[in-house]
Amino acid sequence: MAALHFDLRVPSPTFAGQMKTLVVVPTYNERHNLERLAAAILALDHDLHLLIIDDASPDGTGVVANALAAANPRVHVMHRPGKLGQGSAYVEGFRWMLAETDAEYGVQMDADLSHDPAALPDFLDAMDGSDLVLGSRYRDGIRVLNWPWQRLALSLAANRYASLVALVPIHDLTSGYKCYRRSALERIGIDEIRSSGYAFHIETTVRAWQLGLRVREIPIVFTDRVEGESKLSKQIIWEAAWVVWALRLTGRRRRRASRGFEERE
């Protein structure tokens, strides 16, 4: 994978040892949602920090992000030179977390308010005894609001397909609302992730499962965006379709490497 460029505009030199959880939120044209999202996250707990990664949004999202960071030291902003994909944004965000902070947990979530910030305490509670907790729209029923039936059917079929091909018993492999233990991000190998789009969600969860990490699903309610437009495209769908086959083929090697790691431990 080519080297990824980032420019952190709001450095925090006193970061180390002062953060428990970093919430990473990629943005592209989310100006109308970002202030509400940030306010909801920061109201929950003083140990929560927010990293906004903006891909040069033409609607001024980056300007809003900078204003939020200037007003609150728990908000941090990363500006990228163009639209490089959600997956690569998470890679950069978690890479920065591991290198520059002592955060114990890293959370990924969408900026469009489809992921309810009020569920964050549930994720952190579920981390007790877990390495990766993902918010499932399809565990113990369907919890999706405001989607047309065609999109819901496509999502259900895609998750069933991904689970069968990758040999992973997870109900919602395409969920984008997840919490990782720091050690899980290190074991997964965040710099080795190849998916640039939504396939990132599949790749990280499957890698964690294949490595024998403790993966847990908790039910969430997913509400379709109110403001802005969906970023889903045919290219993103095709990427996810072939990624699961690649993960299946490399899974045996990853499991062998995991056993070797555990023996060394």
Secondary structure, DSSP 8 states (H G I E B T S, - for coil): ------EESS--TT-TTS-SEEEEEEESS-HHHHHHHHHHHHTT-TTEEEEEEE---TTSHHHHHHHHHHH-TTEEEEE-SS---HHHHHHHHHHHHHHH---SEEEE--SSS-B-GGGHHHHHHHTTT-SEEEEESSTTS--EES--HHHHHHHHHHHHHHHHHHT---S-TT---EEEEHHHHHHHTGGG----STHHHHHHHHHHHHTT--EEEEE--EE--SSS-----HHHHHHHHHHHHHHHHHHHHHHHHHHHHHHH-
